[in-house]
Amino acid sequence: MELRETEDQKIERERMKEAAGKAAADALVKSGIKLGLGTGSTAIHVIRRVGELLAAGKISGIRAFPTSFQSGMECERLGIPVYALNSRELGGSLDLCIDGADEIDPENRLVKGGGGALLVEKLAAYASASCAIVADESKIAPHLGTGFPLPVEVIPEARLSASRALEKLGASVVLREALRKAGPVITEHGNLLLDVRFREPVDPVFMETELNKIAGVVENGFFTRIRPVVYIARGDGRIEVRE
């Protein structure tokens, strides 16, 4: 039976997320860089710290690319200058991307996309010269694909055909349903999300490529072609930096 997180545990986990986000922003964000800013409950602390650093005059000239509407609105609220990745200011590349993750394996390979923004998150991460991940210790996993559901973004017409193809690869597949809205989650690009769990551990490097061969699949939540530095907040207050 799944145990519910207590209120004290939620507060502690939020403290750890904030600590990881602040540590990464303080160490890595420099004036004048082109900065990718991720999506989710940990990445939001990075955005807020960047806003604080800008407001205090400790950094300047940041050109930010947020990976979702949520992140973009937070940047606007904090006065962080936002640009499209295709803009002249960014030119399709970034110096640094900081984001969260849903699972991190011993080789710093990732599962991402629990917040539904995996397509642009992957675009930002793979367009960056360097990448950092911020997380609390609950995100550490011995392997990927069997624990946290792997998001697979598909065009609506491929919902059933892609699900069948994923099942043939040994996965269980669930269409992600929206909260406080009847029907499925619709991504910011008008697609659907299939949440996938493999019955046995898989090779995430192989699967990242293999899943994208399925007709109708737009992108999947394995992130294996980057080797990020990872900032992990521990329950005892330490920030572990894993290269």
Secondary structure, DSSP 4 states (H G I P E B T S, - for coil): -PPPPPHHHHHHHHHHHHHHHHHHHHHH--TT-EEEE--STTHHHHHHHHHHHHHTTSS---EEEESSHHHHHHHHHHT--B--TTSTTTTT-EEEEEE--SEE-TTS-EE--TTS-HHHHHHHHHTEEEEEEEEEGGGB-SSSSSSSPEEEEE-GGGHHHHHHHHHHTTEEEEEPBPSSSSSB---TTS-EEEEEEESS---HHHHHHHHTTSTTEEEESEE-S---EEEEE-TTS-EEEE-
